[in-house]
Structure formats: structure tokens, C-alpha cells
């Protein structure tokens, strides 16, 4: 939403202010637009593999949606983790085997659709719960494994950010390429009347204008939003990691989820009382 609002402000500040003293028709040079966008897409395709291109195509639509990683979702996550660990403490590790093997049919997981909709996070959680059920674990080794998996996830999530950032960096140069092509065309028409040459030169300069505007006004902010989404999506793994490790080290469920609460961003972190009251209410 804010990306769209920002785009509107950028257009109003650039094209809108230009329209006060200039002709918008002068900015409409279709061949310049086709060349710029063609060079952008070509650069993306030439500089990346099919996996990266697919990841960009999959990540961009998410920028225009609201983030699912908010305080309400994290309250659900911590409540769900508490319920799982409380069941383990009361009935033993084997009691959650059915929940792990069939998360879609689990009575516990079914209460928290805001969490279970994230299939990657659920796979992370159930994999480590399965390892806990499987036998004695060394907490230090598991922590190292979790860190490596989270780092892998971070690298994969950063792929579209890197690709779009590189594209933003190249767009101004593409604008210059298009402008130079227009100037070459002008040089071949020096016998034309000044009015015609002026229009041709103006059309060539549209390429430079468009390249810079697209880079810093549109593609660059898109890359920034993708990076923010990536960082938000990584926090859920850190939260689950510290809760599970705290449980493995012998802390009670109430204390283990406090570990998870403390690693959340301040804007998404419920207070101790809020989380305590929420868990009490859900027990009723």
C-alpha cells in the first residue's frame, strides 16, 4: 500500500510539476519507453538464472500486500508453542508425534491458521520437534544446525532483493543508452528545420529522464520493500529457534516462550502481561 502511495507522490512531484509549465505530450515517446523496459527485462534475464527470475516474479506481488507478520500473528505463534510444550511437559514427547506427522489434522495447529498458513515456518517447526521426539539431542549441535538453516533461508529470500537492486542500478545507464541512440538519430537529421530537431532532441532526453526516474523512483523503492519483507519473514524462525532451544535446555513452557517474545521486533512484540492474559484466556 505504501509503495503505491509513494509512487503516486513521485509521479505528482515529477510529472505533475512538469505539467504546470510543459506539455505532457512531449514526454510521450513510445519507442523510448519500449527500449527502456526492454533493456530492463533483458538485463534481468541475462544476469540471472531461471530460479532467480521465478523468485523475483513470486516476491514482487507480495510487496503490494499487507505483512502477515504482526503482533496478532506472533501472539498466536507463542500461544501455539506454549500449548505444544505444555503438552510435552504433561504427557511426554511422544504425545505430539501425531501433531508433527499430520499438522493439517492436528487439533493444536488447527487453532492457529495465521501461523500454519506459512508452510516454510511450519516445516521448520515440525522438523525440529520431530528431532526432539526422535531421541536425545545436543542443544549446541541443534542450535548450530538451526543457524545454518536460517542462514540458508536468509540467502534464498535475499535473491530477489539482490536481482531487483542490480536492475535499479542499471536503469540509469539504460536511459543514457536510449538517449544516445536518440542523439545519433538527431545527428543524421541535421538538415531538418530547428523545430523538428528540437522535438527529436527532446525525445532523446526523455530516455535519460525515464531511466533516472524509474531507477530511483520506482525500481529502487521496490527493492527496498522486498528487503523489508525479507527481514520481517526471517524473524519467525528466530523466535521458534529460541523457544525450542530453551525447552531443550529444561526451561518450563512459560519461560521458554518468554525467550521467543524477547527476540521479536518492538513493533510486533506483545507485552508480558498481554501474552500471559492471552494464554490464560485460551486455556478456558
C-alpha positions in Angstrom: 0.0 0.0 0.0 2.7 2.5 1.0 4.7 1.6 -2.1 1.7 2.6 -4.3 1.2 5.8 -2.3 4.9 6.6 -2.7 4.6 6.0 -6.5 1.7 8.5 -6.7 3.7 11.1 -4.8 6.7 10.6 -7.0 4.7 11.0 -10.2 2.9 14.1 -8.8 6.2 15.6 -7.8 7.9 14.9 -11.2 5.4 14.6 -14.0 2.8 16.7 -12.1 5.1 19.7 -11.6 6.4 19.5 -15.1 2.8 19.6 -16.5 2.4 23.1 -14.9 4.9 24.7 -17.3 5.4 22.0 -20.0 3.5 19.7 -22.3 2.9 16.1 -21.2 2.7 15.1 -24.8 6.4 15.9 -25.1 7.1 13.1 -22.6 5.2 10.5 -24.6 7.8 8.9 -26.8 6.6 5.2 -27.1 9.9 3.9 -28.6 11.9 5.3 -25.6 9.6 3.5 -23.2 9.7 0.3 -25.1 13.5 0.4 -25.3 13.9 1.2 -21.6 11.6 -1.6 -20.4 13.1 -4.0 -22.9 16.6 -3.3 -21.6 15.4 -3.7 -18.0 13.9 -7.1 -18.7 16.8 -8.1 -20.9 19.3 -7.2 -18.2 17.3 -9.2 -15.6 17.1 -12.3 -17.8 20.8 -12.1 -18.9 22.1 -11.6 -15.4 20.1 -14.3 -13.6 19.1 -17.9 -13.8 15.6 -19.2 -14.1 15.4 -19.8 -10.3 16.2 -16.2 -9.6 13.7 -14.9 -12.2 11.0 -17.1 -10.7 11.8 -15.9 -7.2 11.5 -12.2 -8.4 8.2 -12.9 -10.1 6.9 -14.6 -6.9 8.2 -12.0 -4.5 7.1 -8.8 -6.2 3.3 -9.3 -5.8 3.8 -9.8 -2.0 5.1 -6.2 -1.8 1.6 -4.9 -2.5 0.0 -7.0 0.3 0.0 -6.3 4.0 2.5 -8.1 6.1 1.2 -11.2 7.9 4.0 -10.8 10.5 2.3 -8.6 13.0 1.6 -8.7 16.8 -1.5 -10.8 16.4 0.3 -13.5 14.4 3.2 -13.6 16.9 0.8 -13.9 19.8 -0.7 -16.9 18.0 2.7 -18.3 17.4 3.8 -18.0 21.0 0.5 -19.4 22.3 0.8 -22.4 19.9 4.4 -23.1 21.0 3.2 -22.9 24.7 0.4 -25.3 24.0 2.8 -27.8 22.3 5.5 -27.6 25.0 2.9 -27.8 27.8 1.5 -31.0 26.2 5.1 -32.4 26.0 5.7 -31.5 29.7 2.5 -33.1 30.8 2.2 -36.2 28.6 5.7 -36.7 27.2 7.4 -36.1 23.9 5.6 -39.0 22.2 2.3 -37.3 22.8 2.9 -34.8 20.0 4.0 -37.3 17.4 0.6 -37.3 15.7 0.6 -33.5 15.6 4.0 -33.4 13.9 3.3 -36.1 11.4 0.0 -34.7 10.4 0.0 -30.9 11.1 -3.2 -30.4 8.9 -5.1 -32.8 11.1 -3.6 -31.6 14.4 -6.1 -30.2 17.0 -3.4 -27.8 18.3 -2.1 -26.5 15.0 -5.7 -26.2 13.7 -6.4 -23.4 16.2 -3.7 -21.2 14.7 -4.3 -20.7 11.0 -2.4 -17.4 10.9 0.7 -19.4 11.7 0.1 -22.7 9.8 -0.5 -20.8 6.6 3.3 -20.2 6.5 4.3 -23.6 5.2 8.0 -23.0 5.4 7.8 -21.9 9.0 5.7 -24.9 9.9 8.1 -27.3 8.2 10.9 -25.7 10.2 9.0 -26.2 13.4 7.8 -29.7 12.8 11.2 -30.9 11.6 12.9 -29.9 14.9 10.0 -31.1 17.0 10.4 -34.5 15.2 14.1 -34.5 16.1 13.2 -33.8 19.7 10.8 -36.7 19.7 13.4 -38.9 18.0 15.8 -39.1 20.8 18.5 -37.3 22.9 19.8 -34.2 21.3 22.8 -32.0 21.9 21.4 -28.5 22.2 24.6 -26.9 20.9 24.6 -29.0 17.8 20.9 -28.3 17.2 21.4 -24.6 17.6 24.2 -24.7 15.0 22.0 -26.6 12.6 19.2 -24.1 13.1 21.5 -21.2 12.5 22.7 -22.8 9.2 19.1 -23.4 8.1 18.1 -19.9 9.0 21.1 -18.5 7.1 20.1 -20.6 4.1 16.6 -19.3 4.2 18.0 -15.7 4.5 20.2 -16.2 1.4 17.3 -17.6 -0.6 15.0 -14.8 0.5 17.7 -12.2 -0.4 17.9 -13.5 -4.0 15.1 -11.4 -5.5 16.3 -8.3 -3.4 19.7 -8.6 -5.0 18.3 -9.1 -8.5 16.0 -6.1 -8.3 18.7 -3.9 -6.7 21.0 -4.7 -9.5 18.3 -3.8 -12.0 17.7 -0.5 -10.3 21.4 0.2 -10.5 21.4 -0.4 -14.3 18.3 1.5 -15.3 20.0 5.0 -15.4 22.7 3.6 -17.7 20.0 2.1 -19.9 18.4 5.6 -20.0 21.7 7.0 -21.3 21.9 4.3 -23.9 18.5 5.2 -25.2 19.3 8.9 -25.1 22.5 8.4 -27.1 20.5 6.4 -29.7 18.2 9.3 -30.0 21.1 11.8 -30.3 22.6 9.6 -33.1 19.2 9.8 -34.9 19.3 13.6 -34.5 22.8 13.8 -35.9 21.5 12.0 -39.0 18.8 14.6 -39.5 20.8 17.9 -39.2 19.2 19.2 -42.3 15.7 19.3 -40.7 14.2 22.6 -39.5 15.0 23.7 -35.9 11.5 22.9 -34.7 11.8 19.3 -35.9 15.3 18.9 -34.5 14.2 20.4 -31.1 11.4 17.8 -30.9 13.8 15.0 -31.7 16.4 16.1 -29.1 13.6 16.4 -26.5 12.5 12.9 -27.4 16.1 11.6 -26.9 16.3 13.3 -23.5 13.2 11.5 -22.4 15.3 8.3 -22.3 17.6 9.9 -19.7 14.7 11.3 -17.7 12.9 7.9 -17.7 15.9 5.9 -16.8 16.7 8.0 -13.7 13.0 8.3 -12.7 12.5 4.5 -12.9 15.7 3.7 -11.1 15.3 6.0 -8.0 11.6 6.5 -8.0 10.2 3.0 -8.8 12.7 0.1 -9.0 14.9 1.2 -6.1 11.9 1.6 -3.7 10.6 -1.8 -4.8 14.0 -3.4 -3.9 13.8 -1.6 -0.5 10.3 -3.0 0.2 11.4 -6.5 -0.8 14.3 -6.3 1.6 12.0 -5.2 4.4 9.6 -8.1 3.7 12.6 -10.5 3.7 13.7 -9.2 7.2 10.2 -9.5 8.5 9.8 -13.0 7.2 13.0 -14.2 8.9 12.1 -13.2 12.5 9.6 -16.0 12.9 12.4 -18.6 12.6 14.5 -16.9 15.2 11.5 -16.8 17.5 10.8 -20.5 17.1 14.5 -21.3 17.5 15.0 -19.7 20.9 11.8 -21.2 22.2 12.7 -24.7 21.2 16.2 -24.4 22.5 15.0 -23.0 25.8 12.7 -26.0 26.1 15.5 -28.4 25.2 17.6 -26.8 28.0 14.9 -27.6 30.6 13.0 -24.3 30.9 9.3 -24.5 31.6 6.9 -23.6 28.7 6.1 -20.3 30.4 9.7 -19.3 30.4 10.6 -20.8 27.0 8.0 -18.6 25.2 9.4 -15.6 27.1 12.7 -16.2 25.2 10.7 -16.1 22.0 8.9 -12.9 22.9 12.1 -11.1 23.7 13.6 -11.6 20.2 10.6 -10.0 18.4 10.8 -6.5 16.9 9.4 -3.9 19.3 6.6 -3.0 17.0 5.4 -6.7 16.9 6.2 -7.8 20.4 3.3 -8.3 22.9 4.0 -7.2 26.4 4.5 -9.8 29.1 1.0 -9.2 30.5 -0.7 -9.2 27.1 0.8 -12.6 26.3 0.1 -14.0 29.8 -3.5 -12.9 29.6 -3.9 -14.3 26.1 -2.6 -17.7 27.1 -4.9 -17.7 30.2 -7.9 -16.9 28.2 -7.2 -19.6 25.6 -7.0 -22.2 28.4 -10.6 -21.6 29.3 
